[in-house]
Amino acid sequence: MEKYKIVEELNPGALGLNLVVKEKATKVKRVIKQVECIDDHHANEALEELMPVLKLRHTNISVYRDMFITWNSQISSLFLCLVMDYSRGSLQRVIDKNREKRMVMDSEWLQNMLGQVLDALEYLHQLDLIHRNLKPSNIALVSSNHCKLQDLSCNALMTHKAKWNVRAEEDPFQKSWMAPEALNFSFSQKADIWSLGCIILLSTALPEGFHAHIPKGRVVRSSKK
């Protein structure tokens, strides 16, 4: 952590703490995900499993910039630190904003974004890699028409039962994108596609109360189409 200065702490995920940092040498903002590990073996197993991710080269995948293991003496815990690109925007923020304003997401824009996500997933799957943690907040918007998958995980981290149950039970109807088999720690390419399907469903669902602002006749005509 000596190379980085902590700027702010983001909302923690079920699997770890997220910190916005600045590289001291370049002043570039990054995000460091700190995942608590059981012991040295667990940390090194996860690190080894994630090493191939450093070699990924795809315009729609945000790769890890660095990975390292650190010891927090204050709480006597071992952490695997994953350094990612910083991006303020995400598909989750777009979904939340549209729901707040009771707006429907632009279909052409969404089709473009989902096409990029599919290209990235196809690239990963051709390399026999699985994302394992696909959800709207992990689809970063680097510009208005360009998105990247981020926060790829590995089997060693995703089979921590206590943390996984937190994620599964946090809000099973609105915040869980896991395929049924993933609840039993079984991950596959099909599970990634299931998660993508959940994202599509949420992105295209009409906001609550939306019909109240549309004349009844228009709703009927739209339904017939």
C-alpha positions as CSV (number, residue, x, y, z in Angstrom):
1,M,0.0,0.0,0.0
2,E,3.0,2.3,0.2
3,K,2.6,3.3,-3.5
4,Y,-1.0,4.6,-2.9
5,K,-2.7,7.4,-0.9
6,I,-6.3,6.6,0.2
7,V,-8.8,9.2,-1.1
8,E,-12.1,7.7,0.1
9,E,-13.7,4.5,1.1
10,L,-16.6,3.3,-1.0
11,N,-19.5,1.2,0.1
12,P,-18.1,-2.2,1.0
13,G,-19.1,-5.3,-0.9
14,A,-19.8,-8.7,0.6
15,L,-16.4,-9.9,-0.5
16,G,-14.3,-7.0,0.5
17,L,-13.6,-3.3,1.1
18,N,-13.3,-0.9,-1.8
19,L,-10.9,2.1,-1.5
20,V,-10.4,5.0,-4.0
21,V,-6.7,5.7,-4.0
22,K,-4.2,7.9,-5.9
23,E,-0.9,6.5,-7.1
24,K,1.7,8.7,-5.4
25,A,4.0,8.7,-8.4
26,T,1.5,9.4,-11.1
27,K,-1.5,11.0,-9.2
28,V,-3.7,8.6,-11.2
29,K,-6.9,7.5,-9.4
30,R,-7.4,3.7,-8.9
31,V,-9.7,1.5,-6.9
32,I,-8.2,-1.1,-4.5
33,K,-10.5,-4.0,-3.5
34,Q,-9.2,-5.5,-0.3
35,V,-10.4,-9.1,0.3
36,E,-9.8,-10.6,3.7
37,C,-8.2,-14.0,3.4
38,I,-8.3,-17.0,5.8
39,D,-4.6,-17.5,5.8
40,D,-1.4,-17.4,3.6
41,H,-2.5,-20.4,1.7
42,H,-5.9,-18.9,0.8
43,A,-4.3,-15.6,-0.2
44,N,-1.7,-17.2,-2.4
45,E,-4.2,-19.6,-4.0
46,A,-6.4,-16.6,-5.0
47,L,-3.4,-14.6,-6.2
48,E,-2.2,-17.5,-8.4
49,E,-5.7,-18.1,-9.8
50,L,-6.1,-14.4,-10.7
51,M,-2.7,-14.0,-12.4
52,P,-4.0,-14.8,-15.9
53,V,-6.3,-11.8,-15.6
54,L,-3.3,-9.5,-15.7
55,K,-2.7,-10.6,-19.2
56,L,-6.1,-9.9,-20.6
57,R,-6.3,-7.4,-23.5
58,H,-9.8,-6.4,-24.5
59,T,-11.3,-2.9,-25.0
60,N,-14.3,-3.9,-22.9
61,I,-12.5,-5.4,-19.9
62,S,-10.9,-3.4,-17.1
63,V,-7.9,-5.5,-16.0
64,Y,-6.2,-5.5,-12.7
65,R,-3.3,-3.1,-12.7
66,D,-1.6,-4.8,-9.7
67,M,-2.2,-7.5,-7.1
68,F,-0.5,-7.9,-3.8
69,I,-0.9,-9.4,-0.3
70,T,-0.8,-7.2,2.8
71,W,-1.1,-7.7,6.5
72,N,-3.2,-5.3,8.6
73,S,-1.6,-5.3,12.0
74,Q,-4.5,-3.2,13.6
75,I,-7.0,-6.0,13.1
76,S,-4.5,-8.9,12.6
77,S,-5.9,-9.9,9.2
78,L,-4.4,-10.8,5.9
79,F,-5.7,-9.1,2.7
80,L,-5.4,-9.7,-1.0
81,C,-5.4,-6.3,-2.7
82,L,-6.7,-6.0,-6.3
83,V,-5.9,-2.7,-8.0
84,M,-8.4,-1.6,-10.7
85,D,-9.0,1.4,-12.9
86,Y,-11.2,4.1,-11.3
87,S,-14.5,4.9,-12.9
88,R,-17.3,6.9,-11.3
89,G,-20.0,5.8,-13.7
90,S,-21.7,2.3,-13.9
91,L,-24.7,0.7,-15.4
92,Q,-26.1,0.5,-11.8
93,R,-26.0,4.3,-11.5
94,V,-27.9,4.6,-14.9
95,I,-30.5,2.2,-13.7
96,D,-30.9,4.0,-10.4
97,K,-31.1,7.4,-12.1
98,N,-33.8,6.2,-14.5
99,R,-35.8,4.6,-11.8
100,E,-35.6,7.8,-9.7
101,K,-36.9,9.9,-12.6
102,R,-39.3,7.1,-13.8
103,M,-37.7,7.0,-17.2
104,V,-37.2,4.2,-19.6
105,M,-33.7,3.4,-20.6
106,D,-32.8,4.4,-24.2
107,S,-33.0,1.1,-26.1
108,E,-30.3,1.9,-28.7
109,W,-27.9,2.9,-26.0
110,L,-28.7,-0.2,-23.9
111,Q,-28.3,-2.5,-27.0
112,N,-24.8,-0.9,-27.6
113,M,-23.8,-1.5,-24.0
114,L,-25.0,-5.0,-23.8
115,G,-23.3,-5.8,-27.1
116,Q,-20.0,-4.7,-25.6
117,V,-20.7,-6.8,-22.5
118,L,-21.4,-9.9,-24.7
119,D,-18.1,-9.3,-26.6
120,A,-16.2,-9.2,-23.4
121,L,-17.9,-12.3,-22.0
122,E,-17.2,-14.2,-25.3
123,Y,-13.5,-13.2,-25.0
124,L,-13.3,-14.4,-21.4
125,H,-15.1,-17.7,-22.1
126,Q,-12.9,-18.5,-25.1
127,L,-10.0,-18.3,-22.7
128,D,-11.9,-20.6,-20.3
129,L,-12.2,-17.7,-17.8
130,I,-15.4,-17.0,-15.8
131,H,-16.3,-13.6,-14.5
132,R,-18.2,-15.0,-11.5
133,N,-19.3,-11.5,-10.2
134,L,-21.3,-10.0,-13.1
135,K,-23.7,-7.3,-11.9
136,P,-24.7,-3.8,-13.0
137,S,-22.2,-2.1,-10.6
138,N,-19.4,-4.1,-12.2
139,I,-20.2,-2.7,-15.7
140,A,-18.2,0.5,-15.6
141,L,-19.0,3.4,-17.9
142,V,-15.7,4.9,-19.1
143,S,-17.5,7.2,-21.5
144,S,-21.1,7.8,-22.6
145,N,-20.8,5.0,-25.2
146,H,-18.1,2.7,-23.9
147,C,-18.3,0.2,-21.0
148,K,-16.0,-2.2,-19.4
149,L,-16.4,-5.3,-17.2
150,Q,-14.5,-5.0,-14.0
151,D,-14.0,-6.8,-10.7
152,L,-13.4,-10.3,-12.1
153,S,-13.2,-12.9,-9.3
154,C,-11.9,-16.4,-8.8
155,N,-13.0,-19.6,-7.3
156,A,-10.8,-19.3,-4.2
157,L,-12.5,-16.0,-3.3
158,M,-16.0,-16.8,-4.3
159,T,-16.2,-20.0,-2.2
160,H,-15.9,-18.2,1.1
161,K,-19.2,-19.4,2.5
162,A,-19.8,-16.7,5.1
163,K,-19.2,-13.8,2.8
164,W,-21.0,-15.4,-0.1
165,N,-24.1,-15.8,2.1
166,V,-24.0,-12.1,2.9
167,R,-24.2,-11.3,-0.8
168,A,-26.9,-13.9,-1.5
169,E,-29.1,-12.8,1.4
170,E,-28.5,-9.0,1.3
171,D,-31.5,-8.5,-1.0
172,P,-32.3,-11.7,-2.9
173,F,-35.0,-10.0,-5.1
174,Q,-33.2,-6.9,-6.2
175,K,-29.4,-7.2,-5.7
176,S,-28.5,-10.8,-6.4
177,W,-27.4,-11.7,-9.9
178,M,-26.3,-15.2,-9.1
179,A,-27.5,-18.3,-11.0
180,P,-29.1,-20.9,-8.7
181,E,-26.1,-23.2,-8.9
182,A,-23.8,-20.3,-7.8
183,L,-25.6,-20.3,-4.5
184,N,-24.0,-23.8,-4.0
185,F,-20.5,-22.5,-5.1
186,S,-20.7,-23.9,-8.6
187,F,-19.6,-21.4,-11.2
188,S,-19.6,-21.7,-15.0
189,Q,-19.9,-19.8,-18.2
190,K,-23.7,-20.5,-18.1
191,A,-23.8,-18.8,-14.7
192,D,-22.3,-15.6,-16.3
193,I,-25.0,-15.7,-18.9
194,W,-27.7,-16.1,-16.2
195,S,-26.3,-13.0,-14.5
196,L,-26.4,-11.1,-17.8
197,G,-30.0,-12.1,-18.3
198,C,-30.9,-10.7,-14.8
199,I,-29.1,-7.4,-15.8
200,I,-31.1,-7.2,-19.1
201,L,-34.4,-7.8,-17.2
202,L,-33.7,-5.1,-14.7
203,S,-32.5,-2.6,-17.3
204,T,-35.6,-3.1,-19.5
205,A,-38.2,-3.3,-16.8
206,L,-40.5,-0.3,-16.5
207,P,-40.0,1.9,-13.4
208,E,-42.7,1.5,-10.7
209,G,-45.6,3.8,-11.4
210,F,-44.5,4.4,-15.0
211,H,-47.9,3.5,-16.5
212,A,-49.5,6.1,-14.3
213,H,-48.0,8.8,-16.5
214,I,-49.1,7.3,-19.8
215,P,-52.6,7.7,-21.3
216,K,-54.5,4.4,-21.1
217,G,-55.1,4.2,-24.8
218,R,-51.4,4.5,-25.5
219,V,-50.6,1.6,-23.2
220,V,-53.1,-0.6,-25.0
221,R,-51.7,0.3,-28.4
222,S,-48.1,-0.3,-27.2
223,S,-49.1,-3.7,-25.9
224,K,-50.7,-4.7,-29.2
225,K,-47.5,-3.8,-31.0
